[in-house]
């Protein structure tokens, strides 16, 4: 079994989805709400199922029509971002005020959202052509995040000020970390 945990004021507590073989908490907000995913059995084809842990209770997070949902970020308003999978393609999502929105930038063939800030801006990593690009999604608009000369990006997070973290690489180098301030 793979156990999840939460550390609070120097004390560890298990955070296991009931009956799951593996629980992976991934992100926590200032209210102590946790999102992550679980698997019911120890098998390669056991799907990932998303969860929200709020006030000591688990709720399933599952994009309608998905075969897997993986929440990766939560803000203090309770907006959740992550990835969901149809049988063939990974997509990114934003779950806000009870509504799931797919966040696939134009031209992408796969996407994953890894962070969401208090303003509801989401950080999305998307595969376009033969490389990965980063975008900040805000109110229906995808704004590219770029480092001059870089051709590959790895998504990180976005804070309330709109600062973005992640990784990037040039065509012939190892990845570098970055923080971008708008």
N, C-alpha and C positions, 0 to 999 in steps of 0.2 A: 504494500500500500504506500501511496505517496500522500503525506499529510500537509495541509496548509496550516499557517499559523499567523497570529497577530501579536505584536510586541507593544505593550503599553506600560509606561512607567516602570520599565525594567522587568516586567513579567510577561512570559510567553503563555499564550492560550491557543489550543488547537482551533483551527477554523476549517472543519471538514464538512462538505456537503453530505447530508444524510444518505447513507447507503453507497456512496461513491467509492471507487477504488482509488482514484487520484483527485485531489483538489489543488488548484493553482490560483491563489489570490494574486492579482496583478497590480491593482492600483487602489489607492485610498484617498478620500477627500478629508477636509478639515472637520467634518461632522463624524468621521469614523466609518462612513459607508465604504464598503469594499466591493470591487468587481473582480471577476476572474472567470475561470471555467473549470469544469470537472469532467471526468470520465467514469462510467459506471463499471467498466471491467478492464482488465489488463490485456488488451488486445490491440493490434495495430489498427484495425478497422473500427474500434469503438469511438464514436463521434465525440467531439468536444461540445459541451453544452454550457452556455453562459449563465452566470449568476450575479445577483446583487445581494449583499449581506447588509441589512439595515435594521438597527435596533434589535440585534440578536436573531433575526429571522432571515432565511434564505428565500429569494424569489428568482424564478427562472427568467433569464434574458435570452430570448430566442427570436431572431428576425423571421417573420412569417415567410414560409417557403424555403427556408435554408436547411441544409443538411448538417451544418455546424455553425455555431455562433461563438465568437471569442471576444468578449469585452476586454479592452486594454486601457481605458482611461475613464475617469469620472471627475466632474467638477463639483464645486460646492452647491450648485443648484440642482444637482442630481442628473445632469445630462451625461449620457454614456456614449463612448465611441469604441470602435473595434473593427473586427472583420467578420464577414459571414460568407458562407460558401454555398453556391448552388452545386449541382453535381460536377461541374467542370471548371468553375472560375471563382477566385476569391474577389470579394467586393468589400468596400468599407461602408460603415454606417454611423449615423448619429441617431441616438434615441433621446428625444426631448419632448417633454409634456405629453407623454403617451404615444408619440408618433415616431415611427422608424423612417429615416430618410437615407437612401443609398447615396454615398459620396464617391462616385467614380468620376475622376476628372476626364474631360473630353480626350479621346484618343487612347485611353488606357485600356489594357487588357487584364489587369489585376490591380487591386488597391487595398490598403490597410490604413486605418486611422488609429493613431497611437496616443493622441492627447487632445484635450478640450479645455479651454479656459473659461473663466467666469462670464465672458461676453458671448460664449457659444461658438467661438472660433475653434475650428478643428484642424489638426495637423494631419495631412494625408500623404502617404508615400504611394506612388503609382508607378507601375511598369508601363513604359511607353517606348515603342520601338525596341532597341536592344539595351536600354538602360533604365534606371530608377530616377524619378524626379520627386521633388517635394512641393506641396502646395499648402497654403493656408486657405481653408474654406470658411467663408463668412457670408451668410445671407444669400446663398445661391451663386456666389462668385468664387472662383478658384484663382488665387494669386500665387504665382510661382515663387519659390524660395531658391535663390541661386548664389553660388560662390563662383566668381570668375574663373573659368577654365576647368571647373569640375565637371565630371561626366557621370558620376554615380553618387547617389544620396542614400542615407539610412535615416529613417525617421526617429525622432526623439520625442520632445514634448513642447508645449507652448504655455506660457504663463499669462497672467492677467494683463501685463503690459504689452503683450504681443511678441515677446522675445521667444525665439525658436532655438532649440538645441537639436543636434543630430550629428551625423557623420557624413563625410564626403571623400571622394578620391579623384585624383587626376588620372588620365589614361594609363600612366606607367608607375603609379605610386601606391603605397599602402594607404588605408583610410586615415583621415584626420577627424578630430572632433571639432565642432564649432558651436558658437552661440551668436545669433544674429539679432541685433536690436533694430527695430524699425525706425 
